[in-house]
Every structure is written in structure tokens, then in C-alpha cells.
Amino acid sequence: MSEPVESTQNFVDAVDQEALFDALVHQLRFDDRGLIPVVTQDARTGEVLMMAWADAEAVARTITRREGTYWSRSRGELWVKGATSGHVQKVRTVLVDCDADTVLYLVEQSGAACHTGNRTCFFRELTADGIRNDEES
């Protein structure tokens, strides 16, 4: 008796995910916690939206599912950007730097990227006088 197409596809996805995970572990330079920094940038404008951390599973899921996926250090679990807020990231490209120790997600951002409600997490300027919010400029 043959398996349903859906479960066969899930099996293939799982095998591909595992192979991708193994390749990432050997090709990227994760820190001693098994994490790598991820810079997220608007694919159209080039605006830097956020910086977060990812483990190999998060990077593999991002590549295969095209959804910005990260590792939450505070919660100790994977999180998909927008899963609760609706501010999803459709990942167009994943790049790695020359040292293979930082990843760049180029995304189409829906809504705010920052948990504060701002489009970007980088809205405060650091000056000799300290941190200044954008609206103080």
C-alpha cells in the first residue's frame, strides 16, 4: 500500500531539512552557544530592520520555508517573525559574510520589524551625549 502524497512530502521535507541542517553546522561558524547573529534587511530599500540570533535549525527553516526564523535567547525556543504579531517576513535571499559567522536575511517586511512597533529596531542614535530617540533629532 502506497503512502499518501502529503506524508511522503513531509518525509522528503524532513530529510532535506536534516541534510541542510548538517551542511549548515559544518559551513557556518556558530558561537559556543550554537548561535549565529542574523542581520535582517529590507530586500527592496536596503534598510536594516533588526538583528537577532539563530541556531542551525532556525537558519535551515528560514531557507526552506522562506519565513524569518530565529532563536529566542530569553525564551529558549525558535520563533517565526510575525507568528503572533502578523508582521511577517517573507525571506527573499539568505547571505553569509566572508567569515561565515554572520547571516543576512533579505526580506519583504509586513508591518513593524521591531517589538516596539517601529518599522526598524534601529531608530535611536548613539551620540557623545548618549542614546537619543529618533523623535529627538
Phi, psi and omega per residue, in radians:
M1 nan 2.269 -3.100
S2 -1.448 2.660 3.134
E3 -1.360 2.639 3.046
P4 -1.066 2.620 -3.112
V5 -1.004 -0.714 -3.095
E6 -1.046 -0.822 -3.115
S7 -1.230 -0.575 3.062
T8 -1.117 -0.765 3.123
Q9 -1.106 -0.718 3.101
N10 -1.083 -0.680 3.099
F11 -1.111 -0.799 3.123
V12 -1.067 -0.781 3.116
D13 -1.045 -0.726 -3.131
A14 -1.141 -0.728 3.116
V15 -1.133 -0.806 3.122
D16 -1.075 -0.715 3.128
Q17 -1.083 -0.753 -3.139
E18 -1.142 -0.744 3.116
A19 -1.123 -0.729 3.109
L20 -1.116 -0.779 3.105
F21 -0.967 -0.854 -3.130
D22 -1.074 -0.716 3.125
A23 -1.130 -0.730 -3.131
L24 -1.121 -0.741 -3.131
V25 -1.029 -0.619 -3.107
H26 -1.526 -0.392 -3.061
Q27 -1.760 -0.486 3.134
L28 -1.719 2.694 -3.130
R29 -1.791 1.632 3.095
F30 -1.425 2.660 3.117
D31 -1.336 -3.059 -3.078
D32 -1.193 -0.201 3.051
R33 -1.640 -0.014 -3.112
G34 1.424 0.388 -3.088
L35 -2.046 2.755 3.089
I36 -2.383 2.425 3.106
P37 -1.236 2.491 3.107
V38 -2.169 2.131 2.998
V39 -1.674 2.328 -3.135
T40 -2.012 2.248 -3.017
Q41 -2.269 2.514 3.072
D42 -1.155 2.146 -3.075
A43 -1.144 -0.487 -3.092
R44 -1.526 -0.812 -3.022
T45 -1.689 -0.371 -3.069
G46 1.477 -0.014 -3.137
E47 -1.126 2.323 3.057
V48 -1.335 2.162 -3.064
L49 -1.678 -0.747 -3.051
M50 -2.887 2.947 2.992
M51 -2.301 2.357 3.123
A52 -2.581 -3.061 -3.136
W53 -2.018 2.660 3.069
A54 -2.472 2.589 2.948
D55 -1.737 3.141 -3.085
A56 -1.068 -0.663 3.134
E57 -1.123 -0.714 3.126
A58 -1.107 -0.749 3.117
V59 -1.142 -0.760 3.130
A60 -1.064 -0.764 3.115
R61 -1.128 -0.692 3.111
T62 -1.047 -0.779 -3.123
I63 -1.153 -0.765 -3.056
T64 -1.421 -0.593 -3.080
R65 -1.738 -0.238 3.131
R66 1.095 0.531 3.061
E67 -2.096 2.322 3.118
G68 -1.034 1.953 -3.094
T69 -2.152 2.372 -3.010
Y70 -2.387 3.045 3.039
W71 -1.919 2.157 3.088
S72 -1.481 1.977 3.113
R73 -1.209 -0.604 -3.109
S74 -1.284 -0.645 -3.134
R75 -1.653 -0.266 -3.134
G76 1.155 0.700 -3.127
E77 -2.692 2.848 3.052
L78 -1.199 2.590 2.984
W79 -2.495 2.448 3.100
V80 -1.738 2.137 -3.117
K81 -1.010 2.199 3.103
G82 1.612 -0.038 -3.114
A83 -1.050 -0.603 3.114
T84 -1.850 -0.598 -3.085
S85 -1.479 -0.408 -3.031
G86 1.497 -0.051 -3.140
H87 -1.545 1.259 -2.990
V88 -1.360 2.755 3.052
Q89 -2.058 2.011 3.011
K90 -1.562 1.970 -3.048
V91 -1.437 2.135 3.129
R92 -1.622 -0.693 -3.078
T93 -2.587 2.528 3.006
V94 -2.096 2.140 3.138
L95 -2.018 2.770 3.079
V96 -2.239 2.527 -3.107
D97 -1.334 3.068 -3.039
C98 -1.092 -0.461 3.133
D99 -1.651 -0.055 -3.112
A100 1.048 0.517 3.123
D101 -2.072 0.164 3.046
T102 -2.577 2.455 -3.121
V103 -2.013 2.588 3.098
L104 -2.148 2.129 3.041
Y105 -1.727 2.174 2.999
L106 -1.720 2.090 -2.939
V107 -2.269 2.816 2.855
E108 -1.775 1.933 -3.069
Q109 -1.587 2.261 3.039
S110 -1.789 1.999 -3.124
G111 1.338 -2.773 -3.084
A112 -1.282 2.467 3.031
A113 -1.566 -0.482 -3.069
C114 -1.586 2.515 3.111
H115 -1.136 -0.260 3.116
T116 -1.406 -0.161 -3.088
G117 1.730 -0.089 3.074
N118 -1.367 2.669 3.120
R119 -1.045 -0.694 -3.131
T120 -2.176 2.686 3.052
C121 -1.355 -0.233 -3.070
F122 -1.776 1.262 -3.126
F123 -2.055 0.053 3.141
R124 -1.989 2.380 -3.126
E125 -1.689 2.389 3.064
L126 -1.711 2.077 -3.132
T127 -2.149 3.130 3.091
A128 -1.093 -0.405 3.132
D129 -1.573 -0.039 -3.137
G130 2.059 -2.842 -3.108
I131 -1.486 2.288 -3.129
R132 -2.147 2.249 3.077
N133 -1.193 2.650 -3.103
D134 -0.945 -0.702 -3.086
E135 -1.219 -0.194 3.093
E136 -1.531 -0.119 -3.077
S137 -1.104 nan nan
